Amino acid sequence: MKTNSIKMYDKYSVLRVETTINDPHEFKIYKDTGKEEKVKKWVPMGKTIANLYRYAQVAQAANKRYLDAVTLAEVRGDYIHEIEKLCDKATSGKLTYTWLNPLSREAEGIFTAIMDGRNHINGFTNASIRKKIFPNAPADDKKIRNKTTRLLAKLRAHKLIAKIPHSFKYRVTPRGIKLMSAALSVKNRLMPDGMKTAS
C-alpha cells in the first residue's frame, strides 16, 4: 500500500508475516496536541522513536488481518448457512437493506475487490474501493459514488465490513473474511470442479 507493505515468507522453515512501515503518516496515533492547552486527538503518526509502541500495534493488527484473510474457509455446515443468510434482508438502526446473490458475478467482483490483500494493511475508502469495483467509471461520477456509499452501508448491515473509528476508512470483519472467502471459493473452485465432474 503505497510505500507500506506486508509480506509472507519462509525463514529457515518458519513461516513469517511481516509488515513494513515506511510512511507512518498513513496511520493514526492518539496523543496530546496543542502547545498551551493539551488535548488528546487522533492524528497522523510521525516517524519518531516515541511512537514505536504504535508501530508495533499497527503491524501486529495488520499481520493478524493478513493471516485471517489467507486462511481457507471450509465451505460446509455453518458457513453454508451463513452464506445463505446473506440473501436475506438485514437491518441497521431503522434502515433495512436487501442483498444480492452471493454467487452472482456482481458479488464476485465486489468480494474480490474488498478481499484484496492491500486492504488488510490500513483499510479502504469509498474512493479506493470504487476504482476497483467500477474501474471504467469516471472518478467524479456522483451516481457511482452514491451507489458505492449504499453498497458499503449494505455490507456494514450484513457485518461483512466495519468502519474504522476516527477515519473515513473501512476494514473487513472476521465474519466478512470467512463468508466472502467461502463464497469466492464456491464460485471459483468448487463450482468449476463440480461442472468438470458432471461433464
Secondary structure, DSSP 8 states (H G I E B T S, - for coil): -TT-EEEEEEETTEEEEEEE-S-GGGSEEEEEE-SSS-EEEEEE--SSGGGHHHHHHHHHHHHHHHHHHHS----STHHHHHHHHTTS-EEETTEEE----TTSHHHHHHHHHHT-TTHHHH-B-HHHHHHHHSTTS-TT-HHHHHHHHHHHHHHHHTTSEEE-TTSS-EEE-HHHHHHHHHHHHIIIIIHHHHHHHH-
